Amino acid sequence: AERLEVRKRQEEMQRREMFFEDQTYKTRELLNRLDRGLPKSDSCQIANPGPAATAWKRSHAYKQALGEDENRRLEEMKQEQQRKAELMEFKQKQEEEARTRAHQKEQRRVNNAFLDRLQNKTQPNDIYQPGYT
């Protein structure tokens, strides 16, 4: 079960990495298409900022988009870690409860065996023997 859980985690991480790479590629592709669709610097503009300013704006917008994407991805990772921690806590609680039940069952078995032995010693001629019906 643990190996299966580890394998599932590894597959999930690979899937996330592939998704992130694909998303980065698609974002770059979109930004490149948008850059090609921007008006030329010699078109009608009130204040012609020049090609350097336009390139800076594109670069700044791209970096800002990457930063936002990174922040979103980090937030998703935090949420995933929180879900994993909650799941681990839940599993540990279940295991602890199972151990407690098993311990109580074992205690009952030992106590019943002790009581059976005790009754057999005090009532040797009695037909009824506890534990046998």
C-alpha positions as MATLAB code, in Angstrom:
seq = 'AERLEVRKRQEEMQRREMFFEDQTYKTRELLNRLDRGLPKSDSCQIANPGPAATAWKRSHAYKQALGEDENRRLEEMKQEQQRKAELMEFKQKQEEEARTRAHQKEQRRVNNAFLDRLQNKTQPNDIYQPGYT';
ca = [
       0.000    0.000    0.000;
       2.849    2.357    0.820;
       4.607    1.576   -2.461;
       1.367    2.207   -4.320;
       0.957    5.528   -2.509;
       4.554    6.491   -3.357;
       4.030    5.530   -7.000;
       0.802    7.548   -7.129;
       2.609   10.567   -5.665;
       5.409   10.214   -8.226;
       2.932    9.954  -11.086;
       1.076   13.010   -9.792;
       4.313   15.003   -9.571;
       5.269   13.963  -13.138;
       1.811   14.949  -14.345;
       2.119   18.332  -12.621;
       5.578   18.931  -14.107;
       4.330   18.093  -17.590;
       1.309   20.361  -17.050;
       3.530   23.209  -15.857;
       5.888   22.821  -18.844;
       2.965   22.745  -21.249;
       1.373   25.742  -19.555;
       4.652   27.686  -19.737;
       4.992   26.802  -23.419;
       1.404   27.879  -24.142;
       1.898   31.136  -22.209;
       5.031   31.955  -24.192;
       3.265   31.088  -27.427;
       0.338   33.363  -26.516;
       2.635   36.217  -25.564;
       4.551   35.824  -28.831;
       1.286   35.940  -30.781;
       0.204   39.018  -28.831;
       3.577   40.674  -29.479;
       3.151   40.105  -33.209;
      -0.351   41.561  -33.035;
       0.705   44.786  -31.284;
       0.541   47.981  -33.347;
       3.812   49.138  -34.874;
       5.666   51.973  -33.204;
       5.162   54.181  -36.264;
       1.328   53.939  -36.089;
      -0.814   56.802  -34.823;
       0.079   57.334  -31.201;
      -0.019   60.529  -29.201;
       3.310   59.970  -27.542;
       5.558   57.618  -29.446;
       7.485   55.858  -26.687;
       9.947   54.255  -29.087;
      10.785   50.599  -29.632;
      12.859   50.292  -26.446;
       9.910   51.267  -24.237;
       7.595   48.894  -26.087;
      10.074   46.047  -25.695;
      10.416   46.942  -22.016;
       6.629   46.879  -21.604;
       6.412   43.498  -23.268;
       9.248   42.182  -21.160;
       7.700   43.620  -18.019;
       4.277   42.170  -18.867;
       5.837   38.784  -19.594;
       7.795   38.791  -16.337;
       4.702   39.868  -14.439;
       2.675   37.060  -16.034;
       5.401   34.571  -15.127;
       5.449   35.895  -11.559;
       1.677   35.584  -11.269;
       1.827   32.080  -12.698;
       4.577   31.152  -10.256;
       2.559   32.569   -7.345;
      -0.511   30.630   -8.436;
       1.536   27.454   -8.774;
       3.060   27.977   -5.322;
      -0.403   28.500   -3.860;
      -1.593   25.262   -5.488;
       1.430   23.455   -4.066;
       0.666   24.835   -0.590;
      -2.921   23.645   -0.875;
      -1.729   20.237   -2.067;
       0.681   20.001    0.881;
      -2.132   20.960    3.248;
      -4.402   18.279    1.764;
      -1.597   15.725    2.081;
      -0.979   16.716    5.703;
      -4.697   16.388    6.483;
      -4.802   13.001    4.782;
      -1.742   11.796    6.702;
      -3.263   13.040    9.965;
      -6.510   11.235    9.153;
      -4.657    8.002    8.328;
      -2.598    8.227   11.516;
      -5.760    8.770   13.526;
      -7.382    5.722   11.909;
      -4.292    3.610   12.580;
      -4.201    4.745   16.200;
      -7.876    3.885   16.611;
      -7.287    0.452   15.048;
      -4.351   -0.160   17.402;
      -6.492    0.909   20.360;
      -9.316   -1.432   19.319;
      -6.882   -4.316   18.835;
      -5.300   -3.635   22.232;
      -8.723   -3.513   23.912;
      -9.734   -6.745   22.167;
      -6.543   -8.422   23.341;
      -7.119   -7.154   26.893;
     -10.676   -8.536   26.850;
      -9.410  -11.884   25.577;
      -6.760  -12.081   28.309;
      -9.250  -10.996   30.989;
     -11.847  -13.510   29.822;
      -9.239  -16.285   29.795;
      -8.221  -15.303   33.323;
     -11.846  -15.303   34.492;
     -12.446  -18.656   32.824;
      -9.450  -20.158   34.622;
     -10.572  -18.574   37.887;
     -14.089  -19.998   37.565;
     -12.741  -23.426   36.673;
     -10.684  -23.420   39.887;
     -13.553  -22.310   42.132;
     -16.238  -24.554   40.559;
     -14.569  -27.820   39.556;
     -17.772  -29.943   39.917;
     -20.026  -27.482   38.087;
     -21.336  -28.727   34.738;
     -21.472  -25.218   33.248;
     -18.103  -23.918   32.121;
     -17.831  -20.341   30.843;
     -16.789  -20.011   27.266;
     -18.511  -23.286   26.309;
     -22.189  -23.326   25.421;
];
